[in-house]
Amino acid sequence: MPHSYGVRARTRHMFAKKFRQHGPIHLSQYLMNVKVGDYVDIFANPSIHKGMPHKGYHGRTGIVFNVTKASVGVRVNKLVNGRIIEKRIHVRIEHVRHSKCQKEILARKVSNEAAKAEAQKTGVKVNLKRTPKLPKEGYFLKSPGDTELTTIQPLPFSDLV
């Protein structure tokens, strides 16, 4: 059988709805509020064929650069022959979700502003930088019956010849 190179080739699982997720699309998807500059995930909805993105963009995160009545323009990075090109594609609103990639950054921003305001009131210097997880502190493990510490030393080298 000849090999297929069609637009939807090798998308058997990608463009299939999940178990018990079949049926018409929710109205809230059409009423989704999208603004220029928002981060969105391109996730093709297989039940809507119009305005479906190419399979290469499925699962990608991009930034909205244009909003029309039925679709959104999204800037997406694409790897082409070892270089990354910024592609601008228009996708219908059904195939787009709000991205959660900025969630942690925005939460940290809010907590940092609150910590700054608190530090300004109290006059205590606060460190807002993220630090990597540090190693655990060292400690001595005491055995139940023994109260004093026993130090073990290696034997001095002796030649056995």
C-alpha positions in Angstrom: 0.0 0.0 0.0 1.5 3.4 -0.9 2.6 5.7 1.9 0.3 8.7 2.8 1.6 12.2 3.1 -1.8 14.0 3.5 -2.6 16.9 5.7 -4.1 14.7 8.4 -1.7 11.8 8.0 -0.6 10.1 11.3 -3.1 11.9 13.4 -5.2 8.9 14.5 -4.8 9.6 18.2 -4.0 13.4 18.0 -7.3 14.3 16.3 -9.5 11.9 18.3 -11.7 12.9 21.2 -11.0 11.4 24.6 -13.2 8.8 26.2 -16.6 10.2 27.2 -15.7 13.6 25.8 -17.6 13.3 22.5 -20.5 15.4 21.5 -21.1 19.1 20.6 -18.7 21.8 21.7 -19.6 23.9 24.7 -21.0 27.4 24.1 -18.4 28.9 26.6 -15.7 28.0 24.1 -17.2 30.4 21.6 -17.7 33.1 24.2 -14.0 32.8 25.4 -12.5 36.2 26.0 -9.2 36.5 24.1 -7.1 39.7 23.9 -4.0 40.6 22.0 -1.0 39.5 23.9 -2.7 36.5 25.7 -0.9 33.2 25.8 -3.0 30.4 24.2 -2.5 26.7 23.6 -3.4 25.5 20.1 -5.3 22.3 20.6 -7.3 21.1 17.6 -10.9 20.1 18.2 -11.5 17.1 15.9 -15.3 17.7 15.8 -14.9 21.1 14.1 -13.1 20.8 10.7 -13.2 24.5 9.8 -10.2 26.6 10.8 -8.4 23.6 12.1 -4.6 24.2 12.5 -2.1 21.9 10.8 -1.0 18.9 12.9 2.4 20.4 13.4 0.9 23.2 15.6 -1.2 20.9 17.7 -0.2 21.3 21.4 1.9 24.4 20.8 1.7 27.6 22.9 1.7 30.9 21.2 0.8 34.6 21.7 -2.3 36.2 20.2 -1.5 38.9 17.7 -4.9 39.4 16.1 -8.5 38.8 17.0 -11.3 38.5 14.4 -14.9 37.7 14.8 -14.4 33.9 14.4 -10.7 33.3 14.8 -7.5 34.4 16.5 -4.1 35.0 15.0 -1.4 33.3 17.0 2.4 33.7 16.9 4.0 30.3 17.2 7.7 29.2 17.2 8.4 26.3 14.7 11.7 24.4 14.3 12.6 24.3 10.6 15.9 22.7 9.6 17.7 23.6 12.8 16.4 27.2 13.1 13.4 28.5 14.9 11.0 30.6 12.8 8.1 32.6 14.2 5.0 31.6 12.3 1.8 33.6 12.3 -1.3 31.4 11.9 -5.0 32.1 12.2 -7.0 29.5 14.0 -10.7 29.4 14.8 -11.6 30.0 18.5 -12.7 26.3 18.8 -9.1 25.1 18.5 -7.7 27.5 21.1 -7.4 27.3 25.0 -6.1 29.8 27.5 -2.6 28.7 28.5 -1.6 28.1 32.1 2.1 28.8 31.3 2.0 32.2 32.9 0.0 31.1 36.0 3.0 30.6 38.3 4.7 33.8 37.1 1.6 35.9 37.8 1.1 34.3 41.2 4.7 35.0 42.1 4.3 38.6 41.0 1.3 39.1 43.3 3.0 37.5 46.2 6.2 39.6 45.6 4.2 42.8 45.6 2.4 41.8 48.8 5.8 41.0 50.4 7.3 44.3 49.3 4.4 46.2 50.8 4.7 44.3 54.1 8.5 44.9 54.1 8.0 48.6 53.5 5.6 48.8 56.5 7.8 46.8 58.9 11.2 48.0 57.5 12.6 44.5 57.3 14.6 43.6 54.1 13.0 40.8 52.2 14.6 38.6 49.5 12.3 38.1 46.5 14.6 36.0 44.4 13.9 32.3 43.8 16.4 30.0 45.3 17.0 26.4 44.3 16.1 23.6 46.8 19.0 23.5 49.2 20.5 20.3 50.6 19.3 19.0 54.0 21.0 20.3 57.1 23.5 17.8 58.7 22.6 16.2 62.0 23.8 13.5 64.4 21.6 10.4 64.8 21.5 9.3 68.4 21.0 5.6 69.1 18.4 4.8 71.8 20.7 3.2 74.4 23.9 5.2 73.8 24.3 8.7 75.2 27.8 9.5 74.2 29.3 9.9 70.7 31.8 7.2 69.5 34.4 8.3 67.0 35.8 5.6 64.7 39.3 6.0 63.4 41.0 4.0 60.7 44.0 1.8 61.7 47.4 3.1 60.8 49.0 1.5 57.7 51.2 -1.4 58.4 53.2 -3.4 55.8 52.4 -7.1 56.1 55.4 -8.4 54.1 
